[in-house]
Amino acid sequence: MPIADFIDTAVSAGVPLACDLSATDDPEAHGRRTKALLAEREEMRSIEGGLAFRFPATTAVAQRVLEFVEIERRCCPFLTFEIIFEPEGRALWLALGGDERVEAFVRSEFGGGA
């Protein structure tokens, strides 16, 4: 099911597409942590509404993914997040997305040319 199926686009359409970096304690450190986290991805897939990233399903990576989501929810309240843990510890997936405006933003900010 695409991430767009999980959101009410009528509500998200009214949310400004603007990041509030003041919502983070240290925007530069968050940027470095985000870049390092995305460097750990094993795969990136385009999905309807955004992008999905596959990571190793280790506890340390899961903690970094959850920290990323917690901060991004404050600074980019227009994003929708989905975290999936595959059976038998095979992988952890993080999907980012939203409506059409958000999809373009996600591809630009996190896609790395995808």
C-alpha positions as CSV (number, residue, x, y, z in Angstrom):
1,M,0.0,0.0,0.0
2,P,1.5,3.4,-0.9
3,I,2.2,5.8,1.8
4,A,-0.3,8.2,0.3
5,D,-3.0,5.8,1.2
6,F,-2.3,6.4,4.9
7,I,-2.8,10.1,4.9
8,D,-5.7,12.5,4.6
9,T,-4.4,14.7,1.8
10,A,-7.2,17.2,2.4
11,V,-5.5,17.9,5.8
12,S,-2.0,17.8,4.5
13,A,-2.8,20.2,1.7
14,G,-3.4,22.9,4.3
15,V,0.0,22.3,6.1
16,P,2.7,24.7,4.8
17,L,5.6,23.0,3.1
18,A,8.2,24.6,5.2
19,C,10.9,23.2,7.5
20,D,11.4,24.8,10.9
21,L,15.1,24.1,11.7
22,S,14.7,26.0,15.0
23,A,12.8,22.9,16.1
24,T,16.1,21.0,16.3
25,D,18.6,21.7,19.0
26,D,21.5,21.8,16.5
27,P,20.5,21.9,12.8
28,E,24.0,21.3,11.6
29,A,24.4,18.2,13.8
30,H,21.0,16.9,12.6
31,G,22.1,17.4,9.0
32,R,25.3,15.4,9.6
33,R,23.3,12.6,11.4
34,T,20.8,12.5,8.5
35,K,23.5,12.3,5.9
36,A,25.2,9.5,7.9
37,L,22.0,7.6,8.4
38,L,21.1,7.8,4.7
39,A,24.7,6.5,3.9
40,E,23.7,3.4,5.8
41,R,20.8,2.6,3.5
42,E,21.1,-0.7,1.6
43,E,18.4,0.2,-0.9
44,M,16.2,3.1,-1.9
45,R,12.8,2.7,-3.7
46,S,10.5,5.2,-5.2
47,I,7.0,4.7,-3.9
48,E,3.8,6.5,-4.5
49,G,4.0,9.6,-2.4
50,G,7.7,9.5,-1.7
51,L,10.7,7.3,-1.0
52,A,11.4,4.1,1.0
53,F,14.8,3.3,2.4
54,R,16.0,-0.2,3.5
55,F,18.4,-0.4,6.4
56,P,20.0,-3.2,8.3
57,A,17.6,-4.2,11.1
58,T,20.0,-3.8,13.9
59,T,19.1,-2.2,17.2
60,A,21.6,0.6,16.7
61,V,20.2,1.5,13.2
62,A,16.6,1.3,14.5
63,Q,17.5,3.8,17.3
64,R,19.0,6.2,14.7
65,V,16.0,5.9,12.5
66,L,13.7,6.6,15.4
67,E,15.8,9.6,16.4
68,F,15.7,10.9,12.9
69,V,11.9,10.6,12.7
70,E,11.4,12.2,16.1
71,I,13.4,15.3,15.0
72,E,11.9,15.4,11.5
73,R,8.4,15.3,12.9
74,R,9.1,18.6,14.7
75,C,10.9,20.4,12.0
76,C,8.9,19.1,9.0
77,P,5.4,18.5,10.3
78,F,4.1,17.9,6.7
79,L,5.9,14.6,6.3
80,T,4.3,11.2,6.8
81,F,6.6,8.4,8.2
82,E,6.2,4.7,8.1
83,I,8.7,2.2,9.7
84,I,8.5,-1.5,8.9
85,F,10.5,-4.2,10.5
86,E,10.6,-7.3,8.2
87,P,10.3,-10.8,9.7
88,E,13.3,-12.6,11.1
89,G,15.3,-9.4,11.3
90,R,15.9,-9.2,7.6
91,A,15.5,-5.4,7.2
92,L,14.1,-2.2,8.5
93,W,12.3,0.1,6.0
94,L,11.7,3.8,6.5
95,A,9.2,5.4,4.1
96,L,8.9,9.2,3.8
97,G,6.2,10.9,1.9
98,G,2.8,12.7,1.7
99,D,0.8,14.4,-0.9
100,E,2.1,15.5,-4.3
101,R,3.9,18.6,-3.0
102,V,5.5,16.5,-0.2
103,E,6.6,13.8,-2.6
104,A,8.6,16.3,-4.7
105,F,10.2,17.7,-1.5
106,V,11.1,14.2,-0.3
107,R,12.7,13.3,-3.6
108,S,14.7,16.5,-3.6
109,E,15.9,16.4,0.0
110,F,16.4,12.7,0.6
111,G,16.5,11.2,-2.9
112,G,20.2,11.9,-3.7
113,G,19.4,12.0,-7.4
114,A,16.6,9.4,-7.4
